[in-house]
Amino acid sequence: MIDIENLTYRIGNRTLFENATLHLPSLGKIGVVGPNGCGKTTLFRIILEQKDIDAGEIFIKSGARLVCVKQEIENGEIPLLNFIIGADKELIQLRTTLEDKQISDEKLANAYDAYVAIDGYSAEARASSILDGLGFRQGDFHKKLKEFSGGWQVRASLAATLFAPSDCLLLDEPSNHLDLETAMWLENFLGKTNKMILMISHEKQFLNSICNYIVSISNGQLYLFKGNYDTYIDTRSKQETALIKNIEAQQKKREHVQSFIDRFRAKATKAKQAQSRIKMLEKMEIPEMPNVEYRVTLSFPKPHPPVDRKLIILENVAAGYGDKVVLRNVELCVNSNDRIALLGANGNGKSTLAKLLSNRLVPISGKIFYARNSKVSYFSQQQADELNVENSPIEILRNVVRDFSETQARSHLTRFGITQSRSETLIKNLSGGEKSRVLLAINSLYNPHAMVLDEPTNHLDIEARGALIDAINKYEGAVILVTHDFFTLSQTCNKLFIIEGGRCTPFNGTLDSYRKMLLMKEINQNSSANHANETKAPKQTGNGSKLKKRLSFLEKDIKILEAEKTILEEKLSKFQDAETYEIYIKHCDKLAKLENEWLELNT
């Protein structure tokens, strides 16, 4: 569907791609990986013809529909549900035609057939299902877009992209504005999508679960690997090992030839052979070791001074903002070596609890106790907006710690992968990942005994996320973590707390069991609400219109039930559950009745 031939693209004096060639498989689910700044987003813009290339050609199959998430919403007055359905232009046009009272019967019949063919009657149900999955509530569906925050508007744009008819989805870090729960839903949704997906992501869980191909951007070239991310890493490692062995063998051969030349060049009897070896050596390519991908190292300082094991204790705490109470009756003890994950959908109070624990929010009632001399740091991605963009990282650290020398500041930044040149670069010229690492460096000052990290992985590439995982695991203090990155949570946290309905309750299972619980909840919700948002069929004229209408509704209901039956069968194959099995039996019975009615009407 998409072929790239000899692509060259430059930004100023910097070459992002040089004679790069790539042939992408149709219907492939392709993850695009590479370090920050390698050109992943630029590649998307080139494919979408938003960038002019210096050389090469991009071939896209004629008529192919490429859809990406819009960065800005043009009209904030549109209600949310209308905005999502409006992403299907053909659907809107057909509805307009069907409502035209002046249209001929023939055109009306053709429009009706087309409307049934694109499953127009289930549009509201399909759009509502996507909105539910992305965390919107039923009461949000008729709100105007301008009433939502920027993060929720991004979710709305993502929902519209998923709903729009397409042959290829281009998704640039689609989970970045999601919580863990909605990220899991999106992973499940994309995994079942029967279309081509080209996706930039720094989340191993996403890349492993969804993708069957990986495109790696390295040294201005595009490399296609078959398999998911783990397979790609294994394949690349084997290729690099084989290449290194080949280079070493070639180097030994060169050394052997050079040794012969050095020994016999001066001897008349061997001069001819020596000259022959010299010509051979000149023709042999000088071996080059493969470029090693950049490495990021992070390290958190040892907590100091020593304090009591129980760092933070919350007793019957309530918290909120103004008259709005977000959390009630919170009972929680954070020990000095805890690794705590806060789970729950956005808006339930994870960030509120994070601010409570880091003493950035005063409780409405209840008590919070901190161990004497203890220090708690707080990281929030929103803090990036508070950095003075006209300062360098060194200047910012020295403003925070007045007695820091330039050498001390640079040394501290080096612990977070900020090199000397980047430590002297203005914040406004740093990448999102570099800003995150500067924030981590700031928050690790003063040797804290506990770190509260609210979405620290946003904008970090896979290499940096791996370094963060290592740093957390080596850190000797407590960590309270909020992130939508399932892999980071699974590699670091051993205590899980669910924030839901104003409560904070421990979850005694594993992250995998939490994932299963969410999937089961989704099945139950779909079962009880699969007809909640259906659109009434447009009026028809002429003989047989009622029969045709009934058949259309039956076909639509059968299609929905068959899809849900497949989901239930898949879940039951992995996890036997009496409640799910009961739902499955009811689905089968209802499906059989509808199929029998459809057969009777068609005979």
Secondary structure, DSSP 8 states (H G I E B T S, - for coil): -EEEEEEEEEETTEEEEEEEEEEE-TT-EEEEE--TTSSHHHHHHHHTT-S--SEEEEEE-TT--EEE--SS-S-TTSBHHHHHHTT-HHHHHHHHHHT-TTS-HHHHHHHHHHHHHTTGGGHHHHHHHHHHHTT--GGGTTSBGGGS-HHHHHHHHHHHHHHS--SEEEEESTTTT--HHHHHHHHHHHHH--SEEEEE---HHHHHHH-SEEEEEETTEEEEEES-HHHHHHHHHHHHHHHHHHHHHHHHHHHHHHHHHHHHTT-GGGHHHHHHHHHHHHHS--------------------S---SEEEEEEEEEEEETTEEEEEEEEEEEETT-EEEEES-TTSSHHHHHHHHTTSS--SEEEEEE-TT--EEEEEGGGGGGS-TTS-HHHHHHHHSTT--HHHHHHHHHTTT--HHHHTS-GGGS-HHHHHHHHHHHHTTT--SEEEEESTTTT--HHHHHHHHHHHHH-SSEEEEE-S-HHHHHHH-SEEEEEETTEEEEE-S-HHHHHHHHHHHHHHHHHHHTTTT--------STTHHHHHHHHHHHHHHHHHHHHHHHHHHHHHH---HHHHHHHHHHHHHHHHHHHHHHHHT-
